[in-house]
Amino acid sequence: MLAYFDCFSGLAGDMIVAALVDAGADWDQLRHSLTKLALPGFEVTLETVERGGLRSRLFTVQASAEPHHRSLSDIISIINQPDLQDGVKTRARQIFTNLAAAEARVHNCEIDHVHFHEVGAVDAIIDVVGSCVCLELLGVDEVIFPAVPLGSGTVRTAHGELPVPAPATAELLRGFRCYGGGQGELTTPTGAAILTTIGTQLAGIPHLKTKTIGYGAGARDDQHRPNVLRVLVGEKLGSAQADVDEIGVLSCQVDDMTGEELGLLTERLWSAGALDVVQIPIYMKKGRPGVMLEVIVPAGEADRLAELILRHSTSFGVRRTLAQRYKLSREMIEVTLPSGAAKVKLGYFAGELVQISPEYEDCRRLSLASGPSLREIYRQAVSEALRTIKKEAP
């Protein structure tokens, strides 16, 4: 089962729990699981509220006053209870370990010397463990989320007034796409730790057959947008047929570059790690012939390659979009031909062989060295690959 967390208004631990309960996680089983934690007296409540016209659930933890400067080992001891599900304990331990690593980088200390303040309190521990319990109850084994809104301004912490995002939140979101979003703190350290630990970030809603939808409310009632976290839970589609990853697509139009200049730019892009570079003839304003340059890049390399285009082309702007790419599962084998060895790439869809592609450079080398045409070398490589696959089949 897959859960897509649509965090258009931010995310926090209590919002995650509330959204998952609203999506179908059993409330009584959640409360029973939380009583197994080695924590002092606390009470959890669930109520239905309205946020921006959306019916949502509000999850609240009420705990007796207590010192909450706990270390990572203290929190893991609280989680490691024999009656708690193993999957819940594993996820919760990893979430708090990542939180501790972020705090250690912020405070320049060893991870074992970190003393949690806000995230060491009962409500934060309940939020993390409660989220993991709900995911277990729903049978969710994959979590996806989009770019994360951070907010703006400052937030009051145990260390005083700090800028948004809080330092630990910023550390946890290293390498993930974020944006300003709105006023105040939209994403908390606990919320960031939960999703970045157990989830994968994609550009948009994944292919899924939605089963349930849940809305988890934040404590603040924002007048500008609904302060809710939406979660879509359902069956993932396409995973058995093709691999899916995220790519960046860079494009621009030029009508004042020579073919040689475009050729050199293409070489630079390939050398810099582009996955594909395409030049498409187009007509621009006033009937001028031009070229649409489209470059497929790894999602994390989009900024770097966009800079390269701006520096080495005449374009004044590059458009960037993020997209999901469906890929055949790939395998590389080597076959022996009369003229030598050549590599062949195999492509599988849902376990079925659908593509056989000999490597050009190998086939070119054999053609030049031994005389057969490139087409003949290709034919031999495909035939030998089929024979090899048939021999290896059980």
N, C-alpha and C positions, 0 to 999 in steps of 0.2 A: 504494500500500500504506500502511496506517495502523499505527502502533505506539502502544499504550496502556501507559504506565508506571504501574503500581500501586505507588506508593511508600509503602505502609502502614508501613514500618519505616525510612523515610528514603531518602536517595540520595546517592551519591558517584560520582565518575568511574569508579573501578574496577568498581563494581557495575553501572554502565550498560554498560560494555564486556562484562563477564561475562554479563549477562542477554541481550544481543544475540547473543553467540556461542552461548549455550545455545539461543537461538531460531532458530539456523540460519545465522548469518553464518560464512563459511568461515574457519577458524582459520589455515590456511596462507596464504590470500590476505591476511588481516589482518597477519600477521607480515611478509610480503613488502612490503606497503605501508609499514609502519612503518620498515623499513630505508632508505626513501628520504628520511627526515628528516635534516637536518643537525644531528645530535646525537652527543655522545660515546658511548662504549661502554655499552650497556644490554642487558638480556635480559628477555624477557617469558615468563611461564609461565602455564599454565592447568591447574587440577586440579579434581577433583570432591570436594566436601565435603558435610557435612550440617549444616544450620542449623535447629534446632527441628523435626527430623524431616523436613525438606524437602531433597531432593537438589538441590544447587546447584553452580554453577561459581564458582571463585575465580580472579580475574585478578590477577597480581602483576607489578610492574615492579622489577627489580633493576638499579641503576645505580651506576657508580663514583662515589666521593666527588667533589664538584665545587661551586664557588660557584654559587648559583642565584638571585642577585639580578638578574634580567633585566628589561629594559624591554619595553614593548609592541612597539617596532620590532625588538628582538632576537628576540622570539618569532615575529613575522610573517616575519622572514627565515628562521627555522628551518622554518616551514610552507611558504613559497613555493618549493617545489622543483618543477622542471619535470615530473618523472615522477609526481607525486602528482595524483590526479584533481581536476578543477576544482571539482566539487561539494563534495569534502572540504575543499579549501582555503578555499572561500567560507564554509562553515559554521564551520570552525575559526577563521578570522580574526574573524568576527562574535562568536563566543563570547568570545574573548580581548579584543576591543574592549569588549564589555559588562562584562567583568571589570575592565578598566582603568578604565572610567567609574565603576564602583562604588567601586573603591579610591581614585580621585581625590576622590570626594565624602567618603569617610571621612577622608582625610588632608588635605583642603582644598588640593589642588594641581592643576595642569594634567595632563591625561591623559597627555601625552608625558613628564611627569616622574615618573610612577608607576614604582616598582621592585618587581616581584613578589618575594615571598619564597617561601612554600609553593607557590603556584600557578605559580611560575616554574621549579620543579624539573622534572627529566626526567620523573618519574612523572606529574605533572600534565599536562605537554604530551602525553605518550603517551596519557593517559586521554581528553583532549579529541579529539585526532586519531583515536585508536582508535575512539571513539564515532562520529565522523563517517564513518570508513571502514566500520564495521559497518552503519550506516544505508544507505550507498550500496550495499553488497553485498546487503542485503535488499530494495532497491528502495523503501525507506520515504520517502514524500514528505510525510507528515503525522504529527505527534506530539501526543498528548493526555496530560494528566496531571491528577490530582485535587488536593485540598488537600494541602499539604506539611507533614509533621511536623517540628518543629524540634529537640525534645529539651529538655534543661534543664541547669543547672549551669554549668560553665566549660570552656574549652578552652585548651590551651597553644599559643601562637603565637610568631612571631618578636618580637612586641611584648609578650610576657608573657602572663599569665593573663587571658583575656577572657571575658565572658559569652556563653552560647549563646542565640541564634544569633550566630556571629561577625559583626563589623560588616559585612564584605563580603557575607556571606550575607543579612543583613537588608536591605541596600541592593538586592541583586539581586531579592529577593522583594517589593519595594514593589509594591503593587497586586494581589498574588496572595494567595489564601486560604491561611492557615497555622494550625497549632495546636501545642500543647506537645508532645504525643506520648509522651515517655518520658524516660529518664535518659541523660545524656551528649549529645554532638553527633550528631544523627541525619542532618542535611543539611549537606554541606560546601559551601564556595564554588564549587568546581569542578562538583559535581553541580547546584547551583542555577543556575549560569551556563549549563550545557548545556541543561537543560530549558526555562528561561525564555527562552532565545534562539531555540531551534528549535521550541518546543512551544506549545500552547494549553491553558489550564486550563478544564476542564469539571466539572460537579457529579458526574457518574457515568460509568460505562463507556459509550462511544459505541456506536451501532449498528454492529456489525462482524461479519463472518463470520471467526472465528478460524482461522488457518492453523497457527501455531506458538506455543508458550509457552516463555518462558525465565526462569530464576531465576539472579540474580547475587548472590553472597554478599559481605557485608562482612567485613573482617578480624576484627572482634570477634564472639565467639560469645555472644550475649545469652541469658541463661537465661529471661527473661520473655516474649520473642517471637522468632520467627525473624528474624535480621538479614539479610534478603534483599530484593532488588528484583525484582518480577515484571513481565515485559513480555508483552503479548499482541499478536501481529502478525497482521494479516489484511486482508481487503478491507472497505472502508467501505461500509455500506449506507445508502441513502437520499439520498446526496449528489446523485445525478443527478435525484432527484424533487423535493426541497424543500430550502430553506435551513434551517440549524439554528443557533440561538444559545442562549445561556444567560440565564435570567430568574430573578428572585426572586419568591416567592409569599408574601405576608403575609396572615395571617388572624386574626380575633378574633371573639368573640361579645359582644353587648351587649343588655341588656334594660331599660336605664334612661336612654335618650336619646330625645329627641323627633325627629320627622321633620325639623324645621327644623335641629336640631343635626347630624343625620346628613347632611343636604343640604349644609350648609356644610363639613363635614369632607370630603365628596366633592369639592367645589370646590377645597378646599385641596390635596387629593391630585393632582387633575388639573393644577393650576397648578404643583405641585412636580415634575412629570415622570412621574407614574404612566402605565403603558401601558394599564391597564384597571382600573376600580373597579366591583365588583358587590356589591349588597345582596341577601341571600337570606333570606326569612322562615323562621324556625325556632321550635320550641317548646323552652323551656329547663326547668330544674327547677321543680317545683311547678306545671307547666302554664303558666308565664308565656310570652307571646309575645315573641320577640326577633328580632334580625337577625344573620346571619353576614356579616361584612364581609370580602371577599376582594379583595386588591389585587395586581395584576401590575405588577412594577417591573423596570427594568434591574438586572442582578445587582449592579453596583457601587453602586447607590443604595439597596439594601435597608435598611441601617442608618439612613440619613437619613430615609427615609419611615416606618420603624418608630417613630422618635422622634416624628415628627409625629403619628402615630396615638395614641401614649401621651400626648402633651401635649394633644390636642384631642378625645379621646374619654373615656368613662368606664371603658374597659377597663384591667385591671391587668396584662395580659400580651398579647403579640403573638407568634404562631408564625411562624417563618420557615423556608422550605424553598427549595432551589435545584432548578431543573428545566431540562430541555432543551425548547426550543420549535421545532416544525416550522412553517416559514412558506412561503407561496407567494412566488415571485419576483414583484416588484412593478414596475409602470411607471405613471407618471402622464402622461396626455395631456389636451389641451384640445380640446373640440369646440364648434362654433358652431351654436347653435339659433336658431329664428325670434325668440326673445325675448332672445338674448344668448349670451355664452360661459359654459361650465361645464367644470370639471375632472372627469375620470373616472379612477378607479383600476382598473388591470388586474392580475389575478393569474394566474400561470402555474405549472403543475405539470408537471415533466419537459418543459418547452418548449411545453406545450399550454395554451391559454387556457381557464381554468375559472371565472373570476370577473370580472364587470364591475360596478363599484360607483361610481355618480355621487356626487360630493361633496355632502353635505346642504346645507351653507351656501350654495353656489352655486345649487343648485336652489331652495332656500327664497327666496333673493333674487330670482330670476327669476319665481317664482310670485307673490310679493307685488307685484312691479313691473309685471307684464304681465297677470296674471289667470288663466292656466291653472292647473289644480290641481297640487299637488306630484307626485301620481302621474303626471300627463301629462308633466310636465317630466322625471321620471325615465325614462319610456318613450322620450321623444325623445332623451335623452342616451345611453341604451343603444343605440338604433338608429343614431344618428350615430357612436358609437364603433365599432360593428361595420363600418359603411361605411368609416370612416377606416382601420381595420386592414386591411380587404380591399384598399383602394387602395394601401397601403404594402407589402403582401406582394409578394415578388419573383416 
